[in-house]
């Protein structure tokens, strides 16, 4: 059985990134990634709401994925999670669920990514 389909607690939720939770994204980026992102990056995230998500684990912000689609190429701008998702199956579930919203869009011909899981 797929680990992501289990209904046991804790539950991984993915929520769209919008103006009301963009500061949570900024905090996660600062905690997980060694790069300072400018306001241009966050504007791009807000302009691509279908492919960017915050991950909540027991109602705590624990991860994020920020993507954009351009010319049928999925650009994964950031993907990361905190140590709370330290088990491999949790990280796999997180990554699998992150890309669901983008898969339903037009046929993607490739993807470009950099990712870091902080442990």
C-alpha positions as CSV (number, residue, x, y, z in Angstrom):
1,X,0.0,0.0,0.0
2,X,1.2,3.5,-0.9
3,X,2.5,5.3,2.3
4,X,0.8,8.5,1.2
5,X,-2.6,6.9,1.2
6,X,-2.6,5.9,4.8
7,X,-5.0,7.8,7.0
8,X,-3.0,7.6,10.2
9,X,-2.1,10.7,12.2
10,X,0.0,12.7,11.6
11,X,-1.3,13.9,8.3
12,X,0.7,15.8,5.7
13,X,-1.3,18.6,4.2
14,X,-0.3,20.8,1.3
15,X,-1.7,24.3,1.1
16,X,-1.4,26.9,-1.7
17,X,0.9,29.8,-1.1
18,X,-0.8,33.1,-1.1
19,X,-0.4,36.6,0.5
20,X,-1.7,35.3,3.9
21,X,1.1,32.7,4.3
22,X,4.0,34.0,2.3
23,X,5.8,34.9,5.5
24,X,5.8,31.2,6.5
25,X,7.5,30.4,3.2
26,X,10.1,33.1,3.9
27,X,10.8,31.5,7.3
28,X,11.1,28.0,5.9
29,X,13.4,29.2,3.2
30,X,15.6,30.9,5.7
31,X,15.6,27.8,8.0
32,X,16.2,25.2,5.3
33,X,18.1,26.8,2.4
34,X,21.4,28.6,2.4
35,X,20.3,31.2,0.0
36,X,18.7,34.6,0.6
37,X,15.7,35.1,-1.7
38,X,14.7,38.5,-3.0
39,X,11.2,39.9,-3.3
40,X,11.4,39.0,-7.0
41,X,11.4,35.3,-6.1
42,X,8.4,35.7,-3.8
43,X,6.5,37.6,-6.4
44,X,7.1,34.8,-8.9
45,X,5.8,32.3,-6.3
46,X,2.6,34.3,-5.9
47,X,2.2,34.5,-9.7
48,X,2.4,30.7,-10.0
49,X,-0.1,29.5,-7.3
50,X,-1.0,26.2,-8.9
51,X,2.6,24.8,-8.5
52,X,3.7,26.2,-5.1
53,X,2.7,24.6,-1.8
54,X,3.5,24.8,1.9
55,X,3.6,21.4,3.7
56,X,1.9,21.2,7.1
57,X,2.5,18.2,9.4
58,X,0.2,18.2,12.4
59,X,-0.6,21.8,11.6
60,X,3.0,22.9,11.7
61,X,4.8,24.3,8.7
62,X,7.5,21.8,7.8
63,X,8.3,22.2,4.1
64,X,7.7,23.9,0.8
65,X,7.9,23.4,-2.9
66,X,7.9,26.4,-5.2
67,X,7.6,25.8,-9.0
68,X,6.8,27.5,-12.2
69,X,5.9,26.2,-15.6
70,X,7.4,27.9,-18.7
71,X,7.2,26.4,-22.2
72,X,6.1,23.0,-20.9
73,X,9.1,22.8,-18.6
74,X,8.6,22.5,-14.8
75,X,11.1,24.6,-13.0
76,X,11.4,23.5,-9.4
77,X,12.7,26.7,-7.7
78,X,12.8,25.4,-4.2
79,X,11.9,22.1,-2.5
80,X,12.8,21.4,1.2
81,X,11.5,20.1,4.5
82,X,12.5,20.3,8.1
83,X,13.8,17.4,10.2
84,X,10.2,16.5,11.2
85,X,10.0,14.7,7.9
86,X,13.3,12.9,8.5
87,X,12.1,9.4,7.6
88,X,12.7,8.5,4.0
89,X,9.0,7.4,3.4
90,X,7.8,10.8,4.8
91,X,10.1,12.7,2.4
92,X,9.0,10.5,-0.5
93,X,5.4,11.1,0.3
94,X,6.1,14.9,0.6
95,X,7.8,15.0,-2.8
96,X,5.1,12.8,-4.5
97,X,2.3,15.0,-3.2
98,X,4.0,18.2,-4.1
99,X,4.0,17.5,-7.8
100,X,0.4,16.3,-8.1
101,X,-1.0,19.8,-8.8
102,X,1.5,20.4,-11.6
103,X,0.9,16.9,-13.2
104,X,-2.7,17.8,-13.9
105,X,-1.6,20.7,-16.0
106,X,-0.5,20.5,-19.6
107,X,2.0,17.8,-20.6
108,X,5.4,18.7,-19.2
109,X,8.3,17.7,-21.4
110,X,11.0,18.1,-18.7
111,X,11.9,19.5,-15.3
112,X,14.7,21.3,-13.7
113,X,15.4,21.1,-10.0
114,X,17.6,21.7,-7.0
115,X,16.5,20.2,-3.6
116,X,17.8,20.0,-0.1
117,X,16.4,18.0,2.8
118,X,17.9,19.4,6.0
119,X,18.5,16.8,8.7
